[in-house]
Structures are given as structure tokens and as C-alpha cells.
């Protein structure tokens, strides 16, 4: 249960300012369990992302409210910051979840600036019965925009069941006549190995989302071009219908990835990094990818919990550097059950089987060179 505090003592003490007019909510998730995959040792991993966050709302009068969010993600199994080792220009995301401030009105909507969820990912994951979590979730697109930096985002109110979202995302300064944030002229290097992006891949990004709800029916349609992605694009659509105890879902997603991957016999690098960093020439340099995904899902309230099941298809087409092209079909089936011990605590078990089509595709999307994977996940989640 979320607990709303007036004048959060920790924030007040840190800043020396009284926050008597701000309602602050502390919330979070702690989740961990065991995962066993074909060809891998038993590991301890999360299903739902572990996090602790703060949300604040201040009534400004006249129907306006000021909002903020600060959220940190972490690995419960070892207590490390989620962004540990995942640096951008040498900097960690200390707040790997949301980090934003905004103005909200019930009449005209919500405007925020900072780090937020990507719209296309946020909307389409609601049509995956596993919510893109754990071993059963939808296979991640190479252009999945989970949480994005330097974003200006607008969320509309709901009108007759319709709502829409729009976002503009600034890219990093990588123009060949400028310096990047570390003070290095990017024109002097072919590949910026600190952040993995190529000279010239400095586009800004934008995202659009449309949602509709009526009774038990829900639908979404989304489009995105991610910043610093060489103008890579993704669009998706999803629909669902809910009865008293059953919900059926379907989605389709198309990705045009212009960054590509550099794939070796035992390692996948994405985004591309300099070929000179490799010890040998046993690699295929894919310049771009086209991914098509389709998923059918089921959520069934069964006993004191919920049964989830899905079947999905992923078509992978890679355009290579002349060594070879890639054209594979991936199939995945998953089933899981979540047993609710209370409103906040649950146990879960998930089994998933994926036919990758080839060892190369398995290496790209699962991190291990094998043509199929069976995965089992057992764990516990507590939300507060």
C-alpha cells in the first residue's frame, strides 16, 4: 500500500526548506527469485523491476498542480545500482527510473521534462500478459525505448475514451564541428567507444501514442524515432478485451533498426563498437535490422491468483556487410501463475520455451549461442 506523506522529513532536512504544501508518495517493488535457462547456471534474477521512488504533487491553485518523480532501480540479489556499468559519457544513471518535473491540469493534460518512459514501450507492454517482465515477457526489440533521457512529454486527458501522448527527445551533442560532453572532438574518431554511438548518429527523437478504452475493450497505436539511433524507427498496435475473469490480448510491432549489430562467435555488441576492438575477424557486421513481432496473450483470474500465457513470433531480417544476410523466424511460448498472498505480496512461477531458429539469433537476443532455450523462473514480489 502506497503511503502518502505531508512534508517528507528526509527531503525537508536535506534542503532546509519546509514542504508543507507538497504531498509526497514513497513507493517501490522488491522482487527476486531463481532463473534456470538452458546452457546457463542457476541464477538469482528479478521478474518485476526492483525500484524505490518518490512522487510529489503540489496544488498551485486554479486547477494546476506541480509534479515530480525520482526513481532508483537496483538489483535486489546483490544490492547494486541498476545502471552500474551502464554508463553514458562516463556517467551512471543514479536515478535509472523516472527523474522528471512537470505541470498537470485536469483540463488540458500533463507536461513533464527529464527522464521518463518511452511512450511506445509504456503503451504496448500493457498488451503483453507478462508486461515484458521476466523469462515469459515479449522479446525486446533492438529499438525498445524503455526510459529515455532529455525528454519533453505531453499526456492528454481522456476524452470519450480517447487519449494521446507526444514526446520530443534531445540527442547528444555529436556534431562533427562540436565537442561532446567530455570535451573530445568526435570528428577525430570513427566510433565513440565511450557511449557506443557513431559519429553522425546525433538525431533528435520523437514519439507519439494514441489510446482508446470502452468498456472491456482497449487499444493502442504508437510510433517512435529514438534519439541517437541513426533515425531508427518503431511502430506498434495492440488490442485487448476483458471479461469478468478473462482478458485476451494481441499486438503487432515493426522495427527498422539502422544502428545494426556487430556479432562475433561468442559476443554480441549492440550498439556497434569499433571492429578494431575485436581480437579476430570472426564477425558479421549487420548494418541494419528489420524486426516483425506478433503476440497473442491470455490473462485468467484463477483462484487466489492469475494465470498468464502467451505465444509470440519474431521475424528477424539482418542486412550484413557482404559476409551474409540473416533471415530467421523465432517462436516463443510461455505460461505462468502468480499466487497472491496479499494485496502486496505474491509468489510466481513461469516456464518459457523459445525456438531462436539459429545459434546466431539466440546469441543476439538471449546472450548465449544456442538455437533454443527453455527457461524456468520462481520467485516472490512485494510492492509498497
N, C-alpha and C positions, 0 to 999 in steps of 0.2 A: 504494500500500500504506500503510495507516494505521500510524503509528509510536507506540507506547506508551512514555511516559517516566515514570520514577520521580522524584518531587521536581522538577517542572518549574522550571528555573532562573529563568525570567522571572517567574513568579508568586511564587516564593520571595523574589526580590530586591525585588519591588515591595512585599511585605507585611512583610518581615523575619521571616517565620515559616518554619520548615522543614516541607516537605510530604512527609516520607519515607514516610508510610503511604498516600499518595494516588496512584493510577495515573491519569495524565492522557494523553489521546489528542488529538493535533493532527490535524485532518482538513480537507479543503477540495476545492473544484472551481474550475477556471479554464476558461472557455468563451467563445468569441466567434466571429463569422463575419459573413457578409453576408446581408442580407434585402432582397428586392425585392418590393414589393406594387404592384398596380395603382393608379395615381394618386398614388404616393409615390416620392420619390427613393430611390436605393440607400442603405441604412443599415447600420451595424455594430451587431449585437444578439447577445444570448446565446440559447442554447437551454436548457441546464440552468442554473439559477440559480447565479451565482458566489458563493462564500462561503469564509470561513475560520472554523473553530470549535475550541472546546476542550471536551472531555468528561472529567469526573473521577469516579472511584469510590473510596470508602474503605470497607474492611471494618471494620464495627463490632462483629463477633462475634455469635454467636447467630443466624446466618443473615441478619442485617441489613446493608445497605450504604447509605452516604450517596452521593448523586449530584449532579452539577451540569452545566450546559451554558451556554456563552456562544458565540454565533454572530453574525458580522457578514456582511451581504450587501453586494455592491458591483457597480458596472458596470465590467467589465474594459476596455471601449472607451475610457473617459475617467478611470477610477480613482476615480470619485465614490462616496460612501456611497449605498447603495441607497435609503435613506429621505430623501435630500437633497431638500428642498422638500415632503416629505410629512409635515407636522408635525401633532401633536395637542396642542392648547392651547399652541402655540408651541414645542413640544419635538420634536426629532428622535428617532427610534429609533436610538440609537447601536449597539445590538445588535438589528438588524432581524430576525435569525433567532431561534433559541431563546435564552431568558435565564431559567433556572429552577434550582431546587434541590429535592431530594426525598429520600425514604427508599424503599428497594426490598427486597423479600423474595421469594425463590423460592417461598415457601409461600402468601403472601396478596397479592402484587402490588406495585404501584409507585404511590406518591403523590408528586405534584410540585406546586409553586406557582411562578407567574411567567408568563412569555410562552412559549406553546407552539403547536404546530399545532392547528388546528381538527380535531375528530375526523371529521366528515362529509367534509371535503375530503381529509384524510390517507388515509382508507379508500377512497373512491370513485376516487381518481386511479390506484390500482393496477389498475383495470379499464379504463383508457384506455391503448392501446398507446404513446401519446406522453407519458403520465404528466402530462398537462396542461401540457406544455412546448412552446415554440416555435410556429411557424405551423401545425403539424399537430394541436395539442392540442385537447381538448374546449373548447368555447366556455364562457367563465366565466359562472357565474350572477351576477346582481346582488347576491346574498347569499352569495357564496363566502367562507367563513371560513378563510383561509389560516393565518395565525398570529395568535393572539388574546392580548390583554393581561389582566392581573389574573385569571388563571385558576387554579383548583384542579382538578387532573385525576387520575383513578384509572385505571390499566390493570391488568386482572386477569391471572393466569397462564392458561395454556391447559389446559382440562380436556376430554379426549376430543375434541379438535379445536375446541372452542368457546372463545371469549374475548370479553370485553366491556370497554367503556370508558365512563366517565362524567365530565363536567366541569361546573363551575359558574363563571360568568364575571361579575365585578362590572362594572356600568355606571359611567359617570362621574357625579359629583355635579351634577345639573342640575335638582334640585327647585326649584320657584318660590319656596320660602321659604329657600333656601340660596344660598351663593356658590359659583361654580365655582372651579377651582384657580387661576385668575388673579385671584380676588377681585372679580369682577363679578357683580352680581345678575342672573341670567339672566332673571328676570321682566320686566326692563326692555327686553328686545329680543325681536322676533318670531323672528328667526333668529340663531343663534350662528354668525356667519360665520367665526370663527376655526377652528372644528372641523367646520363644515358640518352640525351636528345641530340639530334644532328643540327649542325649549322643550317639555319634557314627554316627549321620547323618551329617557327615562332608565331603561328597564327593564334588569334584570339578564338574563343569558342562561344557557342550559344546553345540553348536547349529550350524546347517547347513541349508542353504536355497538355492534354485535354482529357477530362474525366467525366463520366456520367453515371448516375445512380438513380434507379427507380424500383422501389420495392425490393425484391430479391435479386434484381439484375444490376450488374456493374460492368463498366467497360472503360478502357483507356487507350489512347494513341499518343505516341511520343516520338520526338526527333532530337538528335543531338549531333553537334560537331565539337569535340573536345579540344580545348586549348593545347598548344604544343604537340599536336598529333599529325602534322602534315596534312591537315584538313580531312582527317578520317571521320567517317560518319556512321551513325547507327539509327535505326528506327524500329519501333515495335508496336504491336497491338495486342490487347488481351481482353478477355470477357469471362464472366462467371455468372452463375445463378445459384442462389441459396434457397433451400427449403428449411424446415424446422431443424433437422439434424444433418442434412447433407448439403455439400457445396461442390459443384463441378466447375472446373476451370480449363481454359485453353488460351494459348498465347503463341505468337509468331514474332521472330526477331531477325533482322537482317543487318549485318555488319560489313562495312567496307573499311578495312584496316590498311592504311597507306604507310604505316611505320614498318610492318613486317617483323620477322624474327630471323635471328641467326642461330641455327641449330647444329650442334655437334653430336658426336656419338653418345656422349654422357652428360650433356649440359644444354639447357635452353636459356638463351639470353633474350629478354624482352623488356623494354625496347632494345633495338640493336646497339651493340657496342663494337669497338674497333676490332676488325679481324686480326690485326697485329697482336692483340692481347692473347690470342689462342696459341697453344704450343704446336699445333699441327694444322694441316689444311683439310682435315676431315670434317667439312661442314657444308651446309647448304644455306645460301643467303636468300631467304624469301623476301622479295621486295614488297609484297602486299598479300593480303588475305581477303577472301570473301567467305563469310560465315552465314549460314541459314540455320535457324533453330525453330523447332516446333515442340510444344509440350501440352500434354493432357494431364489434368490433375484431379484428385478427389480428396475431400476432407469430410470425415464422417464422425460425428459425436457418438461415441460408443462407450457405454458405461460411464465411469468417472473420468474419462479422458477423450482423446481424439485419435482416430486412425487417419494417417496420411498416405497417399500413394500417387505415383506419377510415372509416366513413360515419356521419354523425350528423344528427339532426333536432332543431330547436329551434322550439317554438311560442311566440309572443310575443303576449300579450294585455295591453294597457295601458288603464287607466281614466283618462280625461282630465278636464280642468276644464270641460267643456262645449264646447270647441272641436272636439274629435274624439276618438274612441277608436281603438285600434290593435289589429289582428289580422293577424299575418303568420306565414308558415312560412319557416324558414331551413333550408337544406340545405348540408352541408359534406362533402367527400370529401378524404382526404389519404393520401399514400403516402410512405414514407421508407426510407432504408437507412443503417445505421450500420456502418462498417468498422472493426474493432478492429485497431489497430496493435500493441497490447499489452494487458495486463490493465487498464492505467490510462489509455491514450490511444486516442482514436478519432476518425475523421472521419465526418461525416454530411451527408446531403443530403435535403431534404424539399420536396415540392410539394403545395400545398393549393388547392382551389377552393371558394369559399363563395358561394352564392346567398342574399343577405340578404332578398330579397323586395321591399325598398324602400330608397331612399336614407336615409330616416329611421332605419330599423333598423341599416343599415350605419354610420351616424354614432354610434348609441348603443353598439354593441359593438366597432367597429373604429376609431372616431375619425375617419372620413372619410365624407362623404355620397356614397355610391355603392351601386348595387343589387347589385353582385357584386364579388368580389375574387379575383384569382389571386396566390398568394404562393409565392416560392421562397427557400429558406434553405440555405446551405452554410457549414460551419464545423468547428471542432476542439474537443474536450473533453479535459481532463486532470484526473484525480482523484488525490488524495493523502491 
